[in-house]
Amino acid sequence: MLSRQLGEKLKKYETPFYLYDIALLRQTLESVSSAARQHGYKVHYAIKANYDSKILSIIREYGLGIDCASGNEVRKAIEMGFDPKTIVYAGVGKRDKEIRYAIEQGIMAINCESIEELEVVNQISCEMGVRTDVALRVNPDIDPKTNRCIDTGQADSKFGISYEEIIAETPKIQALRNLNIIGLHLHIGSQIRELHVFENMCNKVNVIVARLERMGYKFRFVDVGGGLGINYDVPENEPIPNFASVFSIVHNHLEVDGKEVHFEFGRSIVGECGELISTVMFNKTTATGRKLLIIDASMTELIRPMLYGSYHNIENITADTDTTEKYTIVGTACESTDVFDSNVTMPTSRRGDLLTIKSAGAYGMSMASNYNLHDLPGAVYSDEIE
Ligand SMILES: Cc1ncc(COP(=O)(O)O)c(C=O)c1O
């Protein structure tokens, strides 16, 4: 882990900040792109995971496309030099101006998530005098066996169009003259660690594609989304996720001969490359005897533990003692839920010690906020440290 190697060297930077391991990012990109190449798969980076410009410019070097969830994400991808023809845009609530912008840019596909959205994209395309490439985002009703806050493909989810509704509404969908329905899209959830879930997904997709093609749809591509999980418990054991395993499951189970197969990975590409570095500010003990470690980061820099109950491994990287304590690690925000973790056994920690909150490269900085008028955290890149 990079921060452990750097230790005291990091004390010259104002905390809290994100530390990015650029060598690990490159190794991860090499791994995903070479494994994808073996099967002819196309990979999009889910830009929502981290919008950092330097990270995006490195990702671009490896030829990945982009998956977006808003008009501004499409704009950022285009500003960063990604080819619009490699950009897909999903999201349940696209504003008219966002749809118009995506159409103007000629992106690869707008992944539509409701019948009404298909009608609106058709209407706007008609007004603009164009035919727009779209994909149907289907809700496949699959349990991704992950934290329920981040599952997106179960029957009652807000994401995607139910398979039954697509079938029932096919005459209406196929009458939309200003749309080219070129793809089928799905994304069943995030932080998936039980890889057999991807096998279930393929089996479902096979049925859906075959049935819809019998009904007259002609899909050029199937985009099976992202979701590959990372090792938050012991990141050192698995710094690069096993992309080859997912690809091999899909290769063995997905039966869509002749179609392009696309993936949209976010967390698995950038998650392990980032750590949030924070300084211990104060120690205090509650009336009940709980030892609190108050650090200068909070939910405004990394909200995942407070939003989803997600676990991040935390370590003191500058402690100089062998004695340990059990701590509850809390942030500075004016919220009782601003707790990173409880019952963490760590070396006795003092004011000025540096902590790392590991595996924070995905959905960390991109979810940061100015709540309490906190400044946004900075970024330190490993290849710029002297
Ligand atoms: C449509 C879509 N694709 C891809 C992703 C990326 O998922 P992950 O970061 O788990 O790979 C997400 C995440 O929310 C998503 O909603």
The ligand as an ORCA input file, in Angstrom:
! r2SCAN-3c Opt
* xyz 0 1
  C     -25.330      2.038    -15.393
  C     -24.102      1.812    -14.622
  N     -23.039      1.278    -15.230
  C     -21.868      1.085    -14.578
  C     -21.741      1.417    -13.242
  C     -20.425      1.186    -12.582
  O     -20.519      0.232    -11.579
  P     -19.245     -0.272    -10.807
  O     -18.552      0.921    -10.269
  O     -19.772     -1.139     -9.743
  O     -18.385     -1.026    -11.783
  C     -22.827      1.951    -12.556
  C     -22.712      2.269    -11.133
  O     -23.586      2.727    -10.475
  C     -24.043      2.152    -13.259
  O     -25.110      2.665    -12.660
*
